[in-house]
């Protein structure tokens, strides 16, 4: 059985995106196309189907995916927001080591992936190399972010505050129960019922629940990659639009919020006397000069 011809053009004439898709889905194949209905078949990736049939209500089961990444030892890579919120000024300690370990693990994965390139069909090897070169750029940006944390006290402080804000928000959404409102006839007020608990109180008591306050590997990597671009208005990274691709529930929104929090804190920290233009935390405010 032959695969359905998806393109009549030679592979070298396909554009970059088409070549990338050919690499990423090399174990899958289109075995038929329906007209007025869908074509279906039952075959695992890399296998030949025994039959092709018409299917008016096609259903496909999407493979399960996880945002969790493990290191060479099989341990889950997670970084503590609490630890990063107290990142030391001297550049040493477990929090700093966790950032370095993250970059090291990514570099090791890249090297293993490059070693596997030679096992691909010849026409796909340059495409795979191009993908890995793009990953190398990401690794460089991660290292740049860590270096920026070490050398720029404002970026370091904004990073700490962003981690603290994200941790307090996780506590607020995951550990604080809803307090119903009740009418207090003595005070003639509607007040929340029950004991008040704040995220800050839970944070101070080290009471955040299991699983709270932890960055997944891709989330903290995304934050480190973004440091240069969001804190340096002249950075070439300003021309890059980073998009996290992952199914719902993987933590994309949290990663984006972490970058936004760091940006706003950093803008606030730039509000020092004598600096022009002034900033209000989210915008650059041009102060008009006095007329002469």
C-alpha positions in Angstrom: 0.0 0.0 0.0 1.3 3.4 -1.0 0.9 6.6 1.0 -1.4 9.3 -0.5 0.8 11.8 -2.4 0.6 15.0 -0.3 2.8 17.0 -2.7 4.0 16.5 -6.2 7.0 18.8 -5.7 10.4 17.4 -4.8 11.3 17.7 -1.1 14.0 20.4 -1.8 11.3 22.6 -3.4 9.1 22.5 -0.3 9.1 25.7 1.9 10.7 25.6 5.4 7.4 25.0 7.1 6.5 22.1 4.9 9.9 20.6 5.4 9.5 21.0 9.2 6.1 19.3 9.1 7.6 16.4 7.1 10.2 16.0 9.9 7.8 16.3 12.8 5.2 13.9 11.4 7.6 11.6 9.6 6.1 8.6 11.4 2.6 9.5 10.4 1.1 9.3 6.9 -2.0 10.2 5.0 -3.4 7.0 3.4 -6.5 8.5 1.8 -8.6 11.6 1.3 -12.4 11.5 1.4 -14.8 13.5 -0.9 -17.9 14.5 0.9 -16.8 12.4 3.9 -13.6 11.6 5.8 -11.2 8.8 5.1 -10.3 6.7 8.1 -7.8 3.9 8.9 -6.5 2.1 12.0 -2.7 2.1 12.2 -0.1 3.2 14.7 2.6 5.6 13.5 5.1 3.8 11.3 2.7 0.9 10.5 0.6 0.1 7.4 -3.2 0.1 7.8 -5.0 -3.1 6.9 -7.9 -1.2 5.3 -9.1 2.3 4.5 -12.8 3.2 5.0 -15.2 6.1 4.6 -16.1 7.7 7.9 -18.9 10.4 8.0 -18.1 11.2 11.7 -14.4 10.9 12.0 -13.0 10.8 15.5 -9.3 10.8 16.5 -7.9 10.2 19.9 -5.2 12.8 20.6 -2.1 11.3 22.4 -1.8 12.3 26.0 0.9 15.0 26.7 2.5 16.1 29.9 4.3 19.4 30.7 6.5 17.6 33.2 10.2 17.1 32.2 12.7 14.8 34.0 16.4 15.0 34.1 19.0 12.3 33.3 18.4 10.8 36.7 14.6 10.6 36.2 13.8 13.3 38.7 11.1 15.9 37.8 12.6 19.3 37.0 10.8 21.9 39.1 12.1 25.1 40.5 10.8 26.7 43.7 9.2 30.1 43.5 9.9 30.6 47.2 13.6 29.9 46.6 13.8 32.1 43.6 12.0 34.9 45.4 14.9 35.0 47.8 17.6 34.7 45.2 20.9 35.7 47.0 22.9 38.8 46.0 26.2 36.9 46.0 25.2 34.5 43.2 25.6 31.3 45.2 23.1 29.0 46.8 20.6 26.4 45.8 18.3 28.8 43.9 21.2 29.9 41.7 22.3 26.3 41.2 18.7 25.3 40.1 18.9 27.9 37.3 22.3 26.6 36.2 21.1 23.0 36.4 18.1 23.9 34.2 20.4 25.3 31.5 22.7 22.3 31.8 19.9 19.8 31.4 18.7 21.6 28.3 22.2 21.6 26.8 22.5 17.9 27.5 19.2 17.2 25.7 20.3 19.3 22.7 23.5 17.2 22.4 21.6 14.0 22.6 19.2 15.2 19.9 22.2 16.2 17.7 23.6 12.7 18.1 20.3 11.3 16.8 20.2 13.4 13.6 22.4 10.9 11.8 19.7 8.2 12.3 17.2 10.2 10.3 16.7 9.9 6.5 19.2 11.9 4.6 16.8 14.5 3.3 15.5 15.3 6.8 18.9 15.7 8.5 19.4 19.4 7.4 15.8 20.2 8.6 16.5 18.6 12.0 19.8 20.5 12.2 17.9 23.7 11.5 15.5 23.0 14.3 18.3 22.3 16.8 20.1 25.4 15.8 17.0 27.3 16.8 17.0 25.5 20.1 20.6 26.6 20.5 19.5 30.2 20.2 17.0 29.5 23.0 19.7 28.0 25.2 21.9 31.2 24.6 19.0 33.3 25.6 18.5 31.3 28.8 22.2 31.8 29.6 21.9 35.5 28.9 19.0 35.7 31.3 21.0 34.0 34.1 23.9 36.3 33.4 21.6 39.3 33.5 20.3 38.2 36.9 23.9 38.0 38.2 25.0 41.4 36.9 21.9 43.7 37.1 20.5 44.4 40.6 17.2 45.8 39.2 16.6 42.7 37.1 17.5 40.5 40.0 15.1 42.3 42.3 12.3 42.3 39.7 12.8 38.6 39.3 12.5 38.0 43.0 9.4 40.1 43.3 7.8 38.4 40.2 8.4 34.9 41.8 6.9 36.2 45.1 3.9 37.6 43.3 3.3 34.3 41.4 3.6 32.3 44.6 1.2 34.5 46.5 -1.3 34.2 43.6 -1.0 30.4 43.6 -1.7 30.4 47.3 -4.7 32.7 46.9 -6.3 30.6 44.1 -5.5 27.2 45.4 -5.6 27.4 49.2 -8.0 30.1 50.3 -11.5 28.9 50.6 -14.5 31.1 49.6 -16.0 32.9 52.6 -19.7 33.4 52.3 -21.1 36.9 53.0 -23.5 37.3 55.9 -25.5 40.2 57.2 -24.3 41.4 60.6 -27.3 43.0 62.3 -25.2 44.5 65.1 -22.9 46.3 62.7 -25.5 46.7 60.0 -23.0 45.5 57.5 -22.5 42.6 55.1 -19.3 40.9 56.2 -17.4 37.7 55.2 -18.1 34.8 57.5 -15.3 32.9 59.1 -11.6 33.5 59.9 -9.7 35.7 57.5 -6.6 34.1 56.0 -4.3 36.0 53.6 -1.8 34.6 51.1 0.9 36.4 52.9 0.0 34.7 56.2 0.3 31.3 54.6 3.5 32.3 52.9 5.1 33.5 56.2 4.1 30.2 57.9 5.6 28.1 55.1 2.1 26.5 54.6 1.8 26.5 50.9 0.3 23.1 49.8 2.1 20.3 48.0 2.6 21.2 44.4 2.1 25.0 44.9 4.8 27.4 44.2 6.7 25.3 41.6 7.7 26.3 38.1 7.7 23.7 35.5 10.9 23.5 33.4 9.4 25.2 30.3 7.9 28.0 32.4 11.0 29.1 34.1 13.0 28.6 30.9 10.5 30.9 29.1 11.0 33.5 31.9 14.8 33.4 31.6 14.6 33.6 27.8 12.5 36.8 28.1 14.6 38.7 30.6 16.8 40.5 28.1 14.0 41.5 25.9 11.6 42.8 28.5 14.3 44.7 30.5 16.4 46.2 27.7 14.6 48.4 25.2 17.4 48.2 22.7 17.7 44.4 22.8 17.4 42.5 19.4 15.0 40.2 21.3 12.4 42.9 21.0 11.9 41.7 17.4 11.1 38.2 18.5 7.5 37.1 19.3 7.7 34.0 21.6 4.7 31.7 21.5 4.3 28.8 23.9 2.6 25.9 22.1 1.0 23.4 24.5 -2.5 22.0 25.1 -4.8 23.5 27.6 -3.8 23.0 31.2 -0.1 22.8 30.7 0.7 26.2 32.3 1.1 28.6 29.3 -0.9 31.4 31.0 1.2 31.2 34.2 4.4 31.5 32.2 3.1 34.6 30.4 1.9 36.1 33.7 5.4 35.6 35.2 7.0 37.6 32.3 4.3 40.3 32.7 4.9 40.5 36.5 8.7 40.8 36.0 8.3 43.5 33.4 6.0 45.6 35.6 8.2 45.3 38.6 11.3 46.2 36.6 9.5 49.3 35.1 8.7 50.4 38.7 12.3 49.9 39.8 13.4 52.2 37.0 11.5 55.1 38.6 14.4 56.9 40.2 14.9 60.6 40.7 16.5 62.4 37.8 15.8 59.7 35.2 14.2 60.7 31.9 11.9 59.6 30.6 9.9 58.8 33.7 7.9 55.5 34.1 4.7 54.7 35.9 5.2 50.9 35.9 3.7 50.0 32.6 4.3 52.9 30.3 7.1 55.4 29.5 6.0 58.9 30.4 7.6 61.7 28.4 8.0 64.7 30.7 7.6 67.9 28.7 10.5 70.4 28.9 9.8 73.9 30.1 9.3 76.5 27.4 12.0 79.0 27.0 
